[in-house]
Amino acid sequence: MATPRSRPSSSIRARISPRAHEHEGEELLYVLAGSVELAFAGRSLILGQGGAVEFAGHLPHRLRRIGAAASAVLIVVARG
């Protein structure tokens, strides 16, 4: 049985990503607070509190906060 891995973070607030990220597996984003923009696969999605999306991690993707209010996003990556 695989042991879940977690990466410590100084903050769970969504920040502007200057470059796209790519990795193995699937990624799930769930917006806990605020609004964020997810850009991937040639499109852009705006997600508000309670919004969620799942996508293949090998697709280049970027996440950024929308507006002045703080945002918090739960990010889960499942690597097979």
N, C-alpha and C positions, 0 to 999 in steps of 0.2 A: 504494500500500500504506500502510495506516495505521501510524503509529508508536505503540507502546505508551506510555501515560503512567503515571507513578507519582507518588504523593504521599508526600513524606517524613513520617516519623512518629517521634516521640521514643521510642515504645514500641509493640510489637506486642501487648502484653497487652490482653486484653479488659477494658473498663471499663464501668461502668453508664452507659447512655445516658439522660439525663434526658428526652429527647424522641425521638419517632419520626423516622426518616430516610426520605426518598423520593427517587428519582432515576430517570432513564431507564435502559433496558437490563436485563440479567440480572445477578444477584449469586450468587456461589458462596462458601460459607464452608467451610473445612476446619480442624478443631480439631487443633492441633499438640500441645498440652499442656493438662491440666486439664479443667474442665467449664464449659460456658456454657449460658445459656438464650436462645433466639431467640424473640421474640414477633412474629408477623405474621399478617395475615389472620384475626384473631379466634382464633388458637390459639397455643400455646406448645410449643416443642420443647426438650428437654434433650439436648445433644450432649456426649459425652465424647471423649477422645483418639481420633483416627482417624475421628470422625464428620464427615459432610459433608451439606450441603443446598444446593440451587439453587432460586431463586425470582425472580419478576419484581420488579425494583427499584422499580416504581411503587407497590407495596404498602407502606404504612407499616410500618416494622420497627424493633425495638430489640434490642440485644444486651447481656447482662450476665454477669459471672462468677458461677459457683456455687461456694460454699465458700470456705475461707480460702486455699487453694493458688493460686499464680499460674496464669493461663491465657494461652495464645498461640493466635491464630487467624490463618490466612491468608485474606485477603479479596480476591476477584477480581471486578471489575465490568467487564462487556463492554457497551459502548454501541454500538448499531448505528447 
